[in-house]
Amino acid sequence: MLRIYLAGPQVFRPDAVRYGQQLKEACLASGFVGLFPLDNALPDGLSPLQQAQWIYQANLALLRQADLVLACLEPFRGSEPDSGSCFELGYAAALGKPLFGYLADQASYRQRLLRLQPQLAVPGGLPQVDAEGWQLEDFHLPLNLMLSVPVRLVGTDVEQALAWLARQREAGAWAVPKN
């Protein structure tokens, strides 16, 4: 079965382990093996820095095991996706893994930013700069171009994304790895 690394800020939820298990069960129901960043148990006795380094290495190992990445690209603590997930996508891109994501609001980034910062509205159009005067991208993409170009959005939630991936697998989009 294809292994999907499940990137996203869900690791910060209060019920992260349980939620990760639900995501993995949804993957299994769609014919995939889900790899969740919290799959590996953190060893006892590590300092905070050692914990961070251990988690980093464990997540990179899971990414190397994955056949593809599915990322939650919802805004997290601001207007952009979780920075850790963005790093994971970049690492997976460097490994040549197929990258997929889901995002509920797929309007252009400028349109979404205008909803978050209505004071940027300009008569008859969209803003050209943000609240600090920095230029806004105008590629009609839902995320920064460095995410929108390599990551194919395949749904507005994880269920839609898994269904799309299952249809692609059935159509022969990927060779199923030998276990």
C-alpha positions in Angstrom: 0.0 0.0 0.0 1.1 3.5 -0.7 2.4 5.4 2.4 1.1 9.0 2.9 2.9 11.4 5.2 0.2 13.5 6.9 1.7 17.0 7.3 -0.2 19.7 9.2 -0.6 21.6 12.4 -2.8 18.8 13.8 0.1 17.7 15.9 -0.6 20.8 18.1 -4.3 19.8 18.8 -5.1 18.9 22.4 -6.2 15.5 21.1 -3.3 15.2 18.6 -2.6 11.5 19.2 -6.2 10.5 18.9 -6.8 12.7 15.9 -3.7 11.3 14.2 -5.1 7.8 14.7 -8.3 8.9 13.1 -6.4 10.3 10.1 -4.5 7.0 9.8 -7.8 5.1 9.9 -9.2 7.3 7.2 -6.1 6.6 5.1 -6.5 2.9 5.7 -10.2 3.0 4.7 -9.0 4.7 1.4 -6.4 2.0 0.8 -3.3 3.9 2.1 -1.0 3.7 5.1 -0.9 7.0 7.0 2.3 8.2 8.6 1.6 10.7 11.3 4.4 12.9 12.8 3.5 11.7 16.3 3.8 8.0 15.4 7.1 7.7 17.1 7.2 7.8 20.9 9.6 10.4 22.3 12.2 8.9 24.5 12.2 9.8 28.2 14.9 12.0 29.8 15.7 14.3 26.9 16.1 18.0 27.3 13.8 20.3 25.4 16.5 20.9 22.7 17.2 17.1 22.5 13.5 16.5 22.2 13.3 19.0 19.3 16.2 17.4 17.5 14.8 13.9 18.1 11.4 14.9 16.7 13.0 16.6 13.7 15.0 13.5 12.8 12.0 11.2 13.4 9.8 13.3 11.1 12.5 13.3 8.4 12.7 9.5 8.6 8.9 9.3 8.2 9.1 11.6 5.2 11.8 9.4 3.6 9.5 6.3 4.1 6.5 8.0 2.5 5.5 7.6 -1.1 3.7 10.9 -1.1 2.8 13.8 1.2 -0.7 15.1 2.0 -0.6 18.4 3.8 -3.3 20.4 5.6 -2.6 23.9 4.3 -5.1 25.8 6.4 -3.9 29.1 7.9 -2.3 28.4 11.2 -1.6 31.1 13.8 -1.9 33.7 11.0 -2.6 33.9 7.3 -0.1 31.2 6.2 0.1 27.4 6.7 2.1 25.9 9.5 5.8 26.6 9.0 6.8 23.1 10.0 4.5 21.6 7.4 5.9 24.0 4.8 9.4 22.7 5.7 8.2 19.1 5.4 6.8 19.8 2.0 10.1 21.4 0.9 12.1 18.4 2.2 9.7 16.0 0.4 10.0 18.0 -2.8 13.8 17.7 -2.6 13.3 14.0 -2.3 11.1 14.0 -5.4 7.9 12.9 -3.6 4.5 13.9 -5.0 3.0 16.7 -3.0 -0.7 17.2 -2.3 -2.7 19.4 0.0 -6.1 20.5 1.1 -7.4 23.9 1.9 -11.0 24.9 2.7 -10.8 28.4 1.2 -9.0 28.2 -2.2 -9.6 31.9 -3.1 -6.4 33.8 -4.1 -4.1 34.7 -1.3 -4.8 38.4 -1.9 -8.5 37.8 -1.6 -8.1 35.8 1.6 -5.8 38.4 3.1 -8.3 41.2 2.3 -10.9 39.3 4.3 -8.4 39.1 7.2 -7.3 42.7 6.9 -10.3 44.6 5.4 -8.5 47.9 6.0 -6.4 47.1 3.0 -9.4 47.4 0.6 -8.8 49.8 -2.2 -11.6 51.3 -4.4 -12.4 49.1 -7.3 -9.8 46.4 -6.7 -7.6 44.3 -4.5 -4.7 45.6 -2.4 -1.2 45.8 -3.9 0.5 45.9 -0.5 -0.1 44.6 3.0 -0.5 46.6 6.2 3.2 47.1 6.4 3.5 48.3 2.8 5.0 45.0 1.5 4.0 44.0 -2.0 1.4 41.2 -2.3 1.8 38.4 -4.9 -0.6 38.6 -7.7 -0.5 35.2 -9.3 -4.2 34.3 -8.5 -2.9 31.4 -6.4 -4.3 30.4 -3.0 -0.9 30.3 -1.3 2.6 31.7 -1.8 3.8 30.5 -5.2 6.5 28.3 -3.6 3.7 26.2 -2.2 1.0 26.6 -4.9 3.3 25.5 -7.7 4.6 22.2 -6.4 1.7 21.2 -4.2 -1.5 20.2 -5.9 -4.6 21.1 -4.0 -6.9 18.1 -4.2 -9.7 19.0 -1.8 -11.1 21.3 0.8 -10.7 18.8 3.6 -8.8 15.5 4.3 -11.7 13.3 3.3 -12.0 14.9 -0.1 -8.2 14.7 -0.6 -8.1 11.0 0.4 -11.0 10.2 -2.0 -9.2 12.1 -4.8 -5.9 10.2 -4.1 -7.7 6.9 -4.1 -9.3 7.6 -7.5 -5.9 8.5 -8.8 -4.4 5.3 -7.4 -7.2 3.3 -9.0 -6.5 5.0 -12.3 -2.9 3.9 -12.1 -1.3 7.2 -11.2 1.2 5.5 -8.9 2.9 2.2 -8.8 2.1 0.4 -5.5 5.4 -0.3 -3.7 6.3 -3.8 -2.8 6.2 -4.3 1.0 
